[in-house]
Amino acid sequence: MKRKILILLGPTGVGKTEVSIRLAKLLNAEIISSDSMQIYKYMDIGTAKPTLEQRKEVVHHMIDIVNPWEYFSTGTYIEKVKKIIEEIFQRNKIPLIVGGTGLYLRAMTEGIFEGPEADWSLRKQLLKEEKTQPGKLYGLLKKVDPDYAKKINPADLRRTIRALEVFFKEQKNITEFHVKLTKPLPYDFIKIGLTRNRKQLYSLIEKRVDEMIKKGLIEEVRNVLNLIKKNAAGDFPLPALQAIGYKEIAGCLADLYSLEEAVRLIKKRTKMYAKRQFTWFKKEKDIMWFDITEIHDPQVIAEKIFQFLV
């Protein structure tokens, strides 16, 4: 029989962290983060990481494992998680996957495509061409892989360059590669989703952004930018700096707009991200949704989930 793994998913700001810690205690579980930005060191406030105190209450994995000037692929994530899951089972505990990065979750439960390794010389050449003629790369992507081009934002230079890299290296586009998926991890996944009505979720998001500013997000972004400047090789777009909150505050620090405008953008883009997460999760199979609108006590929510599971 396949061993069981619990996944707690949901949009950003819904309250997964507090609930997961209480649920982990009820289940005797260890938490594995499936957040693509919490992997980065030094990026604590803007990624809403569990606090050090919370991480003492329950063991957490896949947090603070790479530097913000480094790259980290979904394939690498899966390889690391496979080992961690087995170690948790050996300790007679339950792996509890927590997060909202849909690609990580899908890779675990359904598999992902394996493209070629990064070719940094090719990437730098493509980036140079984009700087010379802005918009050129996305225009090229629309020609070689129109289906994938429709799925990404024209301003998403990182994904555009990766898609072209795959095409030039393999003479196949990413859309064609998607039919060649890796195998899902060999476990029985139980998916629990947390949801709130949009009005309440958006209100919680706004409050959380304000709290991040009060806790020192501006200084955190300044520190991350300085670290990247000292350590990054070249000027290729870094995934860490695409994180909502960091990108906007970086623009403010570069005097592109005011702090007030940066905060407005963070709130707007976080809400848009939550909406995209809802859309993504609707396509996922076998999610048991818990509507926690008007329920603000994480212990109550955790106990409801626990009762459902047992």
CYANA upper distance limits for C-alpha pairs under 8 A (distance plus 0.5 A):
  2 LYS  CA    186 PRO  CA      7.32
  2 LYS  CA    187 TYR  CA      5.60
  2 LYS  CA    188 ASP  CA      6.00
  3 ARG  CA    187 TYR  CA      5.78
  3 ARG  CA    188 ASP  CA      6.25
  4 LYS  CA     94 ILE  CA      8.25
  4 LYS  CA    187 TYR  CA      6.41
  4 LYS  CA    188 ASP  CA      5.12
  4 LYS  CA    189 PHE  CA      6.37
  4 LYS  CA    190 ILE  CA      7.60
  5 ILE  CA     94 ILE  CA      7.16
  5 ILE  CA     95 PRO  CA      6.05
  5 ILE  CA     96 LEU  CA      6.87
  5 ILE  CA     97 ILE  CA      8.07
  5 ILE  CA    187 TYR  CA      7.14
  5 ILE  CA    188 ASP  CA      6.58
  5 ILE  CA    189 PHE  CA      5.44
  5 ILE  CA    190 ILE  CA      6.65
  6 LEU  CA     94 ILE  CA      8.21
  6 LEU  CA     95 PRO  CA      7.04
  6 LEU  CA     96 LEU  CA      5.48
  6 LEU  CA     97 ILE  CA      6.67
  6 LEU  CA    189 PHE  CA      6.38
  6 LEU  CA    190 ILE  CA      5.33
  6 LEU  CA    191 LYS  CA      6.61
  6 LEU  CA    192 ILE  CA      7.96
  7 ILE  CA     96 LEU  CA      6.31
  7 ILE  CA     97 ILE  CA      5.07
  7 ILE  CA     98 VAL  CA      6.49
  7 ILE  CA    189 PHE  CA      7.38
  7 ILE  CA    190 ILE  CA      6.49
  7 ILE  CA    191 LYS  CA      5.26
  7 ILE  CA    192 ILE  CA      6.47
  8 LEU  CA     16 LYS  CA      7.70
  8 LEU  CA     20 SER  CA      7.77
  8 LEU  CA     96 LEU  CA      7.69
  8 LEU  CA     97 ILE  CA      6.56
  8 LEU  CA     98 VAL  CA      5.39
  8 LEU  CA     99 GLY  CA      7.21
  8 LEU  CA    191 LYS  CA      6.76
  8 LEU  CA    192 ILE  CA      5.46
  8 LEU  CA    193 GLY  CA      6.40
  8 LEU  CA    194 LEU  CA      8.02
  9 LEU  CA     16 LYS  CA      7.67
  9 LEU  CA     98 VAL  CA      6.47
  9 LEU  CA     99 GLY  CA      5.82
  9 LEU  CA    100 GLY  CA      6.02
  9 LEU  CA    191 LYS  CA      7.83
  9 LEU  CA    192 ILE  CA      6.75
  9 LEU  CA    193 GLY  CA      5.38
  9 LEU  CA    194 LEU  CA      6.91
 10 GLY  CA     14 VAL  CA      7.20
 10 GLY  CA     16 LYS  CA      7.63
 10 GLY  CA     99 GLY  CA      7.55
 10 GLY  CA    100 GLY  CA      6.11
 10 GLY  CA    193 GLY  CA      5.77
 10 GLY  CA    194 LEU  CA      5.53
 10 GLY  CA    195 THR  CA      6.83
 10 GLY  CA    277 GLN  CA      7.97
 10 GLY  CA    278 PHE  CA      8.10
 10 GLY  CA    281 PHE  CA      8.39
 11 PRO  CA    100 GLY  CA      6.41
 11 PRO  CA    194 LEU  CA      8.19
 11 PRO  CA    195 THR  CA      7.81
 11 PRO  CA    274 ALA  CA      5.51
 11 PRO  CA    275 LYS  CA      8.21
 11 PRO  CA    277 GLN  CA      6.13
 11 PRO  CA    278 PHE  CA      7.00
 12 THR  CA    100 GLY  CA      7.13
 12 THR  CA    205 ILE  CA      8.38
 12 THR  CA    270 THR  CA      8.13
 12 THR  CA    273 TYR  CA      8.20
 12 THR  CA    274 ALA  CA      6.17
 13 GLY  CA    201 LEU  CA      7.31
 13 GLY  CA    204 LEU  CA      6.98
 13 GLY  CA    205 ILE  CA      6.01
 13 GLY  CA    208 ARG  CA      8.00
 14 VAL  CA    194 LEU  CA      7.34
 14 VAL  CA    195 THR  CA      7.03
 14 VAL  CA    196 ARG  CA      7.32
 14 VAL  CA    201 LEU  CA      6.74
 14 VAL  CA    204 LEU  CA      8.14
 15 GLY  CA     19 VAL  CA      7.03
 15 GLY  CA    194 LEU  CA      8.45
 15 GLY  CA    298 PRO  CA      8.18
 16 LYS  CA     20 SER  CA      6.30
 16 LYS  CA     98 VAL  CA      7.72
 16 LYS  CA     99 GLY  CA      7.79
 16 LYS  CA    194 LEU  CA      7.83
 17 THR  CA     21 ILE  CA      6.94
 17 THR  CA     50 PRO  CA      7.12
 17 THR  CA     98 VAL  CA      8.19
 18 GLU  CA     22 ARG  CA      7.19
 18 GLU  CA    298 PRO  CA      6.30
 19 VAL  CA     23 LEU  CA      6.53
 19 VAL  CA    298 PRO  CA      5.23
 19 VAL  CA    299 GLN  CA      7.11
 19 VAL  CA    301 ILE  CA      7.08
 19 VAL  CA    302 ALA  CA      5.98
 20 SER  CA     24 ALA  CA      6.36
 20 SER  CA     31 ILE  CA      8.22
 20 SER  CA     96 LEU  CA      8.49
 20 SER  CA     98 VAL  CA      7.53
 20 SER  CA    302 ALA  CA      7.77
 21 ILE  CA     25 LYS  CA      6.96
 21 ILE  CA     31 ILE  CA      8.45
 21 ILE  CA     54 GLN  CA      7.86
 21 ILE  CA     57 GLU  CA      8.07
 21 ILE  CA     58 VAL  CA      6.91
 22 ARG  CA     26 LEU  CA      6.98
 22 ARG  CA    298 PRO  CA      7.70
 22 ARG  CA    299 GLN  CA      6.56
 22 ARG  CA    302 ALA  CA      6.50
 23 LEU  CA     27 LEU  CA      6.68
 23 LEU  CA    299 GLN  CA      8.38
 23 LEU  CA    302 ALA  CA      5.44
 23 LEU  CA    303 GLU  CA      7.68
 23 LEU  CA    305 ILE  CA      8.25
 23 LEU  CA    306 PHE  CA      7.43
 24 ALA  CA     28 ASN  CA      6.12
 24 ALA  CA     29 ALA  CA      5.07
 24 ALA  CA     30 GLU  CA      6.87
 24 ALA  CA     31 ILE  CA      7.59
 24 ALA  CA     58 VAL  CA      7.57
 24 ALA  CA     96 LEU  CA      7.55
 25 LYS  CA     29 ALA  CA      7.00
 25 LYS  CA     58 VAL  CA      7.74
 26 LEU  CA    303 GLU  CA      8.45
 26 LEU  CA    306 PHE  CA      7.68
 27 LEU  CA     94 ILE  CA      7.54
 27 LEU  CA    306 PHE  CA      8.13
 28 ASN  CA     93 LYS  CA      6.32
 28 ASN  CA     94 ILE  CA      6.97
 29 ALA  CA     58 VAL  CA      8.41
 29 ALA  CA     93 LYS  CA      5.71
 29 ALA  CA     94 ILE  CA      4.86
 29 ALA  CA     95 PRO  CA      6.19
 29 ALA  CA     96 LEU  CA      6.59
 30 GLU  CA     58 VAL  CA      6.86
 30 GLU  CA     59 VAL  CA      5.73
 30 GLU  CA     60 HIS  CA      6.72
 30 GLU  CA     61 HIS  CA      8.38
 30 GLU  CA     88 ILE  CA      7.55
 30 GLU  CA     93 LYS  CA      7.33
 30 GLU  CA     94 ILE  CA      6.82
 30 GLU  CA     95 PRO  CA      5.92
 30 GLU  CA     96 LEU  CA      6.41
 31 ILE  CA     58 VAL  CA      7.72
 31 ILE  CA     59 VAL  CA      6.68
 31 ILE  CA     60 HIS  CA      5.26
 31 ILE  CA     61 HIS  CA      6.70
 31 ILE  CA     95 PRO  CA      6.69
 31 ILE  CA     96 LEU  CA      5.26
 31 ILE  CA     97 ILE  CA      6.36
 31 ILE  CA     98 VAL  CA      7.18
 32 ILE  CA     60 HIS  CA      6.28
 32 ILE  CA     61 HIS  CA      5.18
 32 ILE  CA     62 MET  CA      6.57
 32 ILE  CA     81 VAL  CA      8.28
 32 ILE  CA     95 PRO  CA      7.40
 32 ILE  CA     96 LEU  CA      6.50
 32 ILE  CA     97 ILE  CA      5.26
 32 ILE  CA     98 VAL  CA      6.63
 33 SER  CA     38 GLN  CA      8.10
 33 SER  CA     60 HIS  CA      7.60
 33 SER  CA     61 HIS  CA      6.60
 33 SER  CA     62 MET  CA      6.00
 33 SER  CA     63 ILE  CA      7.13
 33 SER  CA     97 ILE  CA      6.44
 33 SER  CA     98 VAL  CA      5.58
 33 SER  CA     99 GLY  CA      6.36
 34 SER  CA     62 MET  CA      8.05
 34 SER  CA     97 ILE  CA      6.91
 34 SER  CA     98 VAL  CA      6.13
 34 SER  CA     99 GLY  CA      5.07
 34 SER  CA    100 GLY  CA      7.13
 34 SER  CA    101 THR  CA      6.50
 34 SER  CA    104 TYR  CA      6.71
 34 SER  CA    105 LEU  CA      7.52
 35 ASP  CA     39 ILE  CA      7.57
 35 ASP  CA     98 VAL  CA      8.20
 35 ASP  CA     99 GLY  CA      5.60
 35 ASP  CA    100 GLY  CA      6.55
 35 ASP  CA    101 THR  CA      5.79
 35 ASP  CA    104 TYR  CA      8.44
 36 SER  CA    101 THR  CA      6.63
 36 SER  CA    104 TYR  CA      8.30
 37 MET  CA     43 MET  CA      8.43
 37 MET  CA     47 THR  CA      6.72
 37 MET  CA    240 ALA  CA      7.22
 37 MET  CA    243 ALA  CA      7.38
 38 GLN  CA     43 MET  CA      7.69
 38 GLN  CA     44 ASP  CA      7.90
 38 GLN  CA     47 THR  CA      6.36
 38 GLN  CA     48 ALA  CA      8.38
 38 GLN  CA     49 LYS  CA      6.68
 38 GLN  CA     62 MET  CA      8.19
 38 GLN  CA     63 ILE  CA      5.89
 38 GLN  CA     64 ASP  CA      7.02
 39 ILE  CA     62 MET  CA      6.37
 39 ILE  CA     63 ILE  CA      5.04
 39 ILE  CA     64 ASP  CA      5.30
 39 ILE  CA     65 ILE  CA      5.84
 39 ILE  CA     66 VAL  CA      6.60
 40 TYR  CA     63 ILE  CA      7.50
 40 TYR  CA     64 ASP  CA      5.47
 40 TYR  CA     65 ILE  CA      6.67
 40 TYR  CA     66 VAL  CA      5.62
 40 TYR  CA     67 ASN  CA      5.95
 40 TYR  CA     68 PRO  CA      5.96
 40 TYR  CA    240 ALA  CA      7.80
 41 LYS  CA     63 ILE  CA      8.27
 41 LYS  CA     64 ASP  CA      4.88
 41 LYS  CA     65 ILE  CA      7.08
 41 LYS  CA     66 VAL  CA      6.56
 41 LYS  CA     67 ASN  CA      5.87
 41 LYS  CA     68 PRO  CA      7.04
 42 TYR  CA     64 ASP  CA      8.18
 42 TYR  CA     67 ASN  CA      8.32
 42 TYR  CA     68 PRO  CA      8.24
 42 TYR  CA    220 GLU  CA      7.96
 42 TYR  CA    224 VAL  CA      7.22
 43 MET  CA     47 THR  CA      6.83
 43 MET  CA     68 PRO  CA      8.43
 43 MET  CA    220 GLU  CA      7.50
 43 MET  CA    221 VAL  CA      8.29
 43 MET  CA    224 VAL  CA      7.82
 44 ASP  CA     48 ALA  CA      6.65
 44 ASP  CA     49 LYS  CA      5.95
 44 ASP  CA    220 GLU  CA      8.50
 45 ILE  CA     49 LYS  CA      7.24
 45 ILE  CA    212 MET  CA      6.48
 45 ILE  CA    215 LYS  CA      7.70
 45 ILE  CA    216 GLY  CA      7.95
 45 ILE  CA    217 LEU  CA      6.46
 45 ILE  CA    220 GLU  CA      7.96
 46 GLY  CA    212 MET  CA      7.00
 46 GLY  CA    217 LEU  CA      6.72
 46 GLY  CA    244 ILE  CA      8.26
 46 GLY  CA    245 GLY  CA      6.44
 46 GLY  CA    246 TYR  CA      7.44
 50 PRO  CA     54 GLN  CA      6.32
 50 PRO  CA     55 ARG  CA      6.94
 51 THR  CA     55 ARG  CA      6.77
 52 LEU  CA     56 LYS  CA      6.78
 53 GLU  CA     57 GLU  CA      7.07
 54 GLN  CA     58 VAL  CA      7.10
 55 ARG  CA     59 VAL  CA      6.26
 55 ARG  CA     60 HIS  CA      6.42
 61 HIS  CA     84 ILE  CA      8.29
 62 MET  CA     81 VAL  CA      8.31
 66 VAL  CA     70 GLU  CA      7.04
 66 VAL  CA     72 PHE  CA      8.14
 68 PRO  CA    224 VAL  CA      7.79
 68 PRO  CA    228 ILE  CA      7.32
 68 PRO  CA    238 LEU  CA      8.26
 68 PRO  CA    240 ALA  CA      5.92
 68 PRO  CA    241 LEU  CA      8.34
 69 TRP  CA    227 LEU  CA      8.38
 69 TRP  CA    228 ILE  CA      5.84
 69 TRP  CA    231 ASN  CA      7.19
 69 TRP  CA    232 ALA  CA      5.80
 69 TRP  CA    238 LEU  CA      7.12
 69 TRP  CA    240 ALA  CA      7.79
 70 GLU  CA    232 ALA  CA      8.21
 70 GLU  CA    238 LEU  CA      8.16
 71 TYR  CA    238 LEU  CA      7.89
 71 TYR  CA    239 PRO  CA      7.66
 72 PHE  CA     76 THR  CA      7.10
 72 PHE  CA     77 TYR  CA      7.92
 73 SER  CA     77 TYR  CA      6.88
 74 THR  CA     78 ILE  CA      6.81
 74 THR  CA    103 LEU  CA      8.07
 74 THR  CA    104 TYR  CA      6.83
 74 THR  CA    107 ALA  CA      8.10
 75 GLY  CA     79 GLU  CA      6.84
 75 GLY  CA    112 ILE  CA      8.40
 75 GLY  CA    114 GLU  CA      8.10
 76 THR  CA     80 LYS  CA      6.79
 77 TYR  CA     81 VAL  CA      6.60
 77 TYR  CA    104 TYR  CA      8.08
 78 ILE  CA     82 LYS  CA      6.57
 78 ILE  CA    104 TYR  CA      8.12
 78 ILE  CA    107 ALA  CA      7.79
 78 ILE  CA    108 MET  CA      7.29
 79 GLU  CA     83 LYS  CA      7.37
 80 LYS  CA     84 ILE  CA      6.94
 81 VAL  CA     85 ILE  CA      6.52
 82 LYS  CA     86 GLU  CA      7.02
 82 LYS  CA    185 LEU  CA      8.08
 83 LYS  CA     87 GLU  CA      6.86
 84 ILE  CA     88 ILE  CA      6.72
 85 ILE  CA     89 PHE  CA      6.80
 85 ILE  CA     95 PRO  CA      6.63
 86 GLU  CA     90 GLN  CA      6.72
 87 GLU  CA     91 ARG  CA      6.98
 88 ILE  CA     92 ASN  CA      7.12
 88 ILE  CA     93 LYS  CA      6.06
 88 ILE  CA     94 ILE  CA      7.10
 88 ILE  CA     95 PRO  CA      6.77
 89 PHE  CA     93 LYS  CA      5.94
 89 PHE  CA     94 ILE  CA      6.92
 89 PHE  CA     95 PRO  CA      7.83
100 GLY  CA    277 GLN  CA      7.73
101 THR  CA    105 LEU  CA      7.13
102 GLY  CA    106 ARG  CA      6.52
102 GLY  CA    277 GLN  CA      7.78
102 GLY  CA    280 TRP  CA      7.36
102 GLY  CA    281 PHE  CA      7.80
103 LEU  CA    107 ALA  CA      6.49
104 TYR  CA    108 MET  CA      6.90
105 LEU  CA    109 THR  CA      6.78
106 ARG  CA    110 GLU  CA      5.84
106 ARG  CA    111 GLY  CA      6.92
106 ARG  CA    112 ILE  CA      7.92
107 ALA  CA    111 GLY  CA      4.70
107 ALA  CA    112 ILE  CA      5.44
107 ALA  CA    184 PRO  CA      7.05
108 MET  CA    184 PRO  CA      5.84
108 MET  CA    185 LEU  CA      5.94
109 THR  CA    184 PRO  CA      5.44
109 THR  CA    185 LEU  CA      6.67
109 THR  CA    189 PHE  CA      7.62
110 GLU  CA    182 THR  CA      8.49
110 GLU  CA    183 LYS  CA      7.20
110 GLU  CA    184 PRO  CA      5.07
110 GLU  CA    185 LEU  CA      8.26
111 GLY  CA    181 LEU  CA      6.00
111 GLY  CA    182 THR  CA      5.15
111 GLY  CA    183 LYS  CA      5.33
111 GLY  CA    184 PRO  CA      4.83
111 GLY  CA    185 LEU  CA      8.04
112 ILE  CA    178 HIS  CA      7.80
112 ILE  CA    180 LYS  CA      8.46
112 ILE  CA    181 LEU  CA      5.34
112 ILE  CA    182 THR  CA      5.65
112 ILE  CA    183 LYS  CA      8.05
112 ILE  CA    184 PRO  CA      8.49
113 PHE  CA    177 PHE  CA      6.54
113 PHE  CA    178 HIS  CA      5.77
113 PHE  CA    179 VAL  CA      7.92
113 PHE  CA    180 LYS  CA      6.20
113 PHE  CA    181 LEU  CA      4.90
113 PHE  CA    182 THR  CA      6.32
114 GLU  CA    177 PHE  CA      8.00
114 GLU  CA    180 LYS  CA      8.09
114 GLU  CA    181 LEU  CA      7.54
114 GLU  CA    182 THR  CA      7.39
115 GLY  CA    166 VAL  CA      6.99
115 GLY  CA    174 ILE  CA      8.39
115 GLY  CA    177 PHE  CA      7.65
116 PRO  CA    166 VAL  CA      6.83
116 PRO  CA    169 LYS  CA      7.62
116 PRO  CA    170 GLU  CA      7.95
118 ALA  CA    165 GLU  CA      8.34
119 ASP  CA    123 ARG  CA      6.76
119 ASP  CA    165 GLU  CA      7.90
120 TRP  CA    124 LYS  CA      6.58
121 SER  CA    125 GLN  CA      6.76
122 LEU  CA    126 LEU  CA      6.71
122 LEU  CA    165 GLU  CA      7.61
123 ARG  CA    127 LEU  CA      6.60
123 ARG  CA    161 ILE  CA      7.12
123 ARG  CA    162 ARG  CA      8.36
123 ARG  CA    165 GLU  CA      7.56
123 ARG  CA    236 PHE  CA      8.27
124 LYS  CA    128 LYS  CA      6.59
124 LYS  CA    236 PHE  CA      7.37
125 GLN  CA    129 GLU  CA      6.84
126 LEU  CA    130 GLU  CA      6.78
126 LEU  CA    137 LEU  CA      8.00
126 LEU  CA    161 ILE  CA      7.39
127 LEU  CA    131 LYS  CA      6.79
127 LEU  CA    161 ILE  CA      8.19
127 LEU  CA    236 PHE  CA      7.62
128 LYS  CA    132 THR  CA      6.86
129 GLU  CA    133 GLN  CA      6.61
129 GLU  CA    134 PRO  CA      8.46
129 GLU  CA    136 LYS  CA      8.05
129 GLU  CA    137 LEU  CA      8.36
130 GLU  CA    134 PRO  CA      5.39
130 GLU  CA    135 GLY  CA      7.03
130 GLU  CA    136 LYS  CA      6.42
130 GLU  CA    137 LEU  CA      6.68
135 GLY  CA    139 GLY  CA      6.79
135 GLY  CA    154 PRO  CA      8.45
136 LYS  CA    140 LEU  CA      6.76
137 LEU  CA    141 LEU  CA      6.65
137 LEU  CA    160 THR  CA      7.40
137 LEU  CA    161 ILE  CA      7.77
137 LEU  CA    164 LEU  CA      8.49
138 TYR  CA    142 LYS  CA      6.76
138 TYR  CA    149 ALA  CA      7.85
138 TYR  CA    154 PRO  CA      6.62
138 TYR  CA    157 LEU  CA      8.39
138 TYR  CA    160 THR  CA      6.72
139 GLY  CA    143 LYS  CA      7.26
140 LEU  CA    144 VAL  CA      6.96
141 LEU  CA    145 ASP  CA      6.00
141 LEU  CA    146 PRO  CA      7.13
141 LEU  CA    149 ALA  CA      6.61
141 LEU  CA    160 THR  CA      7.39
141 LEU  CA    163 ALA  CA      7.90
141 LEU  CA    164 LEU  CA      7.01
142 LYS  CA    146 PRO  CA      4.78
142 LYS  CA    147 ASP  CA      8.26
142 LYS  CA    148 TYR  CA      8.42
142 LYS  CA    149 ALA  CA      5.91
142 LYS  CA    150 LYS  CA      8.41
144 VAL  CA    167 PHE  CA      8.19
144 VAL  CA    173 ASN  CA      7.44
145 ASP  CA    149 ALA  CA      6.75
145 ASP  CA    173 ASN  CA      6.42
145 ASP  CA    174 ILE  CA      7.88
145 ASP  CA    175 THR  CA      7.48
146 PRO  CA    150 LYS  CA      6.83
147 ASP  CA    151 LYS  CA      7.38
147 ASP  CA    175 THR  CA      7.44
148 TYR  CA    152 ILE  CA      7.31
148 TYR  CA    174 ILE  CA      7.61
148 TYR  CA    175 THR  CA      6.69
149 ALA  CA    153 ASN  CA      8.31
149 ALA  CA    154 PRO  CA      8.09
149 ALA  CA    160 THR  CA      8.31
152 ILE  CA    156 ASP  CA      7.28
152 ILE  CA    159 ARG  CA      8.07
152 ILE  CA    160 THR  CA      8.49
154 PRO  CA    160 THR  CA      8.40
156 ASP  CA    160 THR  CA      6.77
157 LEU  CA    161 ILE  CA      6.53
157 LEU  CA    237 PRO  CA      7.98
158 ARG  CA    162 ARG  CA      6.79
158 ARG  CA    237 PRO  CA      6.65
158 ARG  CA    238 LEU  CA      8.31
158 ARG  CA    239 PRO  CA      8.11
159 ARG  CA    163 ALA  CA      6.58
160 THR  CA    164 LEU  CA      6.84
161 ILE  CA    165 GLU  CA      6.50
162 ARG  CA    166 VAL  CA      6.76
163 ALA  CA    167 PHE  CA      6.87
163 ALA  CA    173 ASN  CA      7.46
163 ALA  CA    174 ILE  CA      6.59
164 LEU  CA    168 PHE  CA      6.58
164 LEU  CA    173 ASN  CA      8.19
165 GLU  CA    169 LYS  CA      6.46
166 VAL  CA    170 GLU  CA      6.34
166 VAL  CA    171 GLN  CA      7.98
166 VAL  CA    172 LYS  CA      7.44
166 VAL  CA    173 ASN  CA      6.80
166 VAL  CA    174 ILE  CA      7.09
167 PHE  CA    171 GLN  CA      5.40
167 PHE  CA    172 LYS  CA      5.47
167 PHE  CA    173 ASN  CA      5.24
167 PHE  CA    174 ILE  CA      7.63
168 PHE  CA    172 LYS  CA      8.22
172 LYS  CA    176 GLU  CA      6.78
172 LYS  CA    177 PHE  CA      7.56
173 ASN  CA    177 PHE  CA      6.99
174 ILE  CA    178 HIS  CA      6.72
175 THR  CA    179 VAL  CA      8.03
176 GLU  CA    180 LYS  CA      8.31
177 PHE  CA    181 LEU  CA      8.19
190 ILE  CA    286 ASP  CA      8.43
190 ILE  CA    287 ILE  CA      8.15
191 LYS  CA    286 ASP  CA      7.22
191 LYS  CA    287 ILE  CA      5.37
191 LYS  CA    288 MET  CA      6.66
192 ILE  CA    287 ILE  CA      6.20
192 ILE  CA    288 MET  CA      5.44
192 ILE  CA    289 TRP  CA      6.44
192 ILE  CA    290 PHE  CA      7.85
192 ILE  CA    305 ILE  CA      8.49
193 GLY  CA    287 ILE  CA      6.69
193 GLY  CA    288 MET  CA      6.40
193 GLY  CA    289 TRP  CA      5.00
193 GLY  CA    290 PHE  CA      6.50
194 LEU  CA    289 TRP  CA      6.41
194 LEU  CA    290 PHE  CA      5.59
194 LEU  CA    291 ASP  CA      6.65
194 LEU  CA    292 ILE  CA      7.19
195 THR  CA    289 TRP  CA      7.45
195 THR  CA    290 PHE  CA      6.69
195 THR  CA    291 ASP  CA      5.40
195 THR  CA    292 ILE  CA      6.51
195 THR  CA    293 THR  CA      7.73
196 ARG  CA    200 GLN  CA      7.05
196 ARG  CA    201 LEU  CA      6.33
196 ARG  CA    291 ASP  CA      6.10
196 ARG  CA    292 ILE  CA      5.99
196 ARG  CA    293 THR  CA      5.00
197 ASN  CA    201 LEU  CA      6.70
197 ASN  CA    291 ASP  CA      8.48
197 ASN  CA    293 THR  CA      6.54
198 ARG  CA    202 TYR  CA      6.41
199 LYS  CA    203 SER  CA      6.74
200 GLN  CA    204 LEU  CA      6.76
200 GLN  CA    293 THR  CA      7.65
201 LEU  CA    205 ILE  CA      6.70
202 TYR  CA    206 GLU  CA      6.77
202 TYR  CA    271 LYS  CA      6.75
203 SER  CA    207 LYS  CA      6.88
204 LEU  CA    208 ARG  CA      6.61
205 ILE  CA    209 VAL  CA      6.75
205 ILE  CA    267 LYS  CA      7.38
205 ILE  CA    270 THR  CA      7.77
205 ILE  CA    271 LYS  CA      7.69
206 GLU  CA    210 ASP  CA      6.89
206 GLU  CA    267 LYS  CA      6.32
207 LYS  CA    211 GLU  CA      6.72
208 ARG  CA    212 MET  CA      6.68
209 VAL  CA    213 ILE  CA      6.96
209 VAL  CA    263 VAL  CA      7.90
209 VAL  CA    266 ILE  CA      7.84
209 VAL  CA    267 LYS  CA      7.12
210 ASP  CA    214 LYS  CA      6.92
210 ASP  CA    263 VAL  CA      8.37
211 GLU  CA    215 LYS  CA      6.61
212 MET  CA    216 GLY  CA      6.97
212 MET  CA    217 LEU  CA      6.07
213 ILE  CA    217 LEU  CA      5.51
213 ILE  CA    218 ILE  CA      7.13
216 GLY  CA    220 GLU  CA      6.78
217 LEU  CA    221 VAL  CA      6.64
218 ILE  CA    222 ARG  CA      6.77
218 ILE  CA    249 ILE  CA      6.90
219 GLU  CA    223 ASN  CA      6.66
220 GLU  CA    224 VAL  CA      6.76
221 VAL  CA    225 LEU  CA      6.58
221 VAL  CA    246 TYR  CA      6.32
221 VAL  CA    249 ILE  CA      7.28
221 VAL  CA    250 ALA  CA      7.21
222 ARG  CA    226 ASN  CA      6.77
222 ARG  CA    250 ALA  CA      7.92
222 ARG  CA    253 LEU  CA      8.15
223 ASN  CA    227 LEU  CA      6.74
224 VAL  CA    228 ILE  CA      6.64
225 LEU  CA    229 LYS  CA      6.60
225 LEU  CA    250 ALA  CA      8.25
226 ASN  CA    230 LYS  CA      6.82
227 LEU  CA    231 ASN  CA      6.63
228 ILE  CA    232 ALA  CA      5.65
237 PRO  CA    241 LEU  CA      8.15
238 LEU  CA    242 GLN  CA      7.43
239 PRO  CA    243 ALA  CA      7.64
241 LEU  CA    246 TYR  CA      6.46
241 LEU  CA    247 LYS  CA      6.10
242 GLN  CA    246 TYR  CA      7.58
242 GLN  CA    247 LYS  CA      6.19
243 ALA  CA    247 LYS  CA      6.68
244 ILE  CA    248 GLU  CA      7.45
244 ILE  CA    266 ILE  CA      6.77
244 ILE  CA    269 ARG  CA      7.48
244 ILE  CA    270 THR  CA      7.26
245 GLY  CA    249 ILE  CA      6.56
245 GLY  CA    266 ILE  CA      5.96
246 TYR  CA    250 ALA  CA      6.38
247 LYS  CA    251 GLY  CA      6.87
248 GLU  CA    252 CYS  CA      6.94
248 GLU  CA    262 ALA  CA      5.70
248 GLU  CA    263 VAL  CA      8.14
248 GLU  CA    265 LEU  CA      7.29
248 GLU  CA    266 ILE  CA      6.97
249 ILE  CA    253 LEU  CA      6.68
249 ILE  CA    259 LEU  CA      7.83
249 ILE  CA    262 ALA  CA      6.38
249 ILE  CA    263 VAL  CA      8.41
250 ALA  CA    254 ALA  CA      6.70
251 GLY  CA    255 ASP  CA      6.92
251 GLY  CA    256 LEU  CA      5.85
251 GLY  CA    257 TYR  CA      7.18
251 GLY  CA    262 ALA  CA      7.98
252 CYS  CA    256 LEU  CA      6.10
252 CYS  CA    257 TYR  CA      5.69
252 CYS  CA    258 SER  CA      6.15
252 CYS  CA    259 LEU  CA      6.30
252 CYS  CA    262 ALA  CA      6.70
257 TYR  CA    261 GLU  CA      6.77
257 TYR  CA    262 ALA  CA      7.46
258 SER  CA    262 ALA  CA      6.79
259 LEU  CA    263 VAL  CA      6.68
260 GLU  CA    264 ARG  CA      6.78
261 GLU  CA    265 LEU  CA      6.65
262 ALA  CA    266 ILE  CA      6.69
263 VAL  CA    267 LYS  CA      6.76
264 ARG  CA    268 LYS  CA      6.67
265 LEU  CA    269 ARG  CA      6.43
266 ILE  CA    270 THR  CA      6.40
267 LYS  CA    271 LYS  CA      6.76
268 LYS  CA    272 MET  CA      6.82
269 ARG  CA    273 TYR  CA      6.53
270 THR  CA    274 ALA  CA      6.70
271 LYS  CA    275 LYS  CA      6.76
272 MET  CA    276 ARG  CA      6.81
273 TYR  CA    277 GLN  CA      6.69
274 ALA  CA    278 PHE  CA      6.83
275 LYS  CA    279 THR  CA      6.91
276 ARG  CA    280 TRP  CA      6.66
277 GLN  CA    281 PHE  CA      6.56
278 PHE  CA    282 LYS  CA      6.65
279 THR  CA    283 LYS  CA      7.50
280 TRP  CA    284 GLU  CA      7.51
292 ILE  CA    296 HIS  CA      8.20
292 ILE  CA    301 ILE  CA      7.74
295 ILE  CA    300 VAL  CA      8.28
295 ILE  CA    301 ILE  CA      7.80
297 ASP  CA    301 ILE  CA      7.17
298 PRO  CA    302 ALA  CA      6.54
299 GLN  CA    303 GLU  CA      6.62
300 VAL  CA    304 LYS  CA      6.78
301 ILE  CA    305 ILE  CA      6.91
302 ALA  CA    306 PHE  CA      6.57
303 GLU  CA    307 GLN  CA      6.56
304 LYS  CA    308 PHE  CA      6.87
305 ILE  CA    309 LEU  CA      6.76
306 PHE  CA    310 VAL  CA      6.74
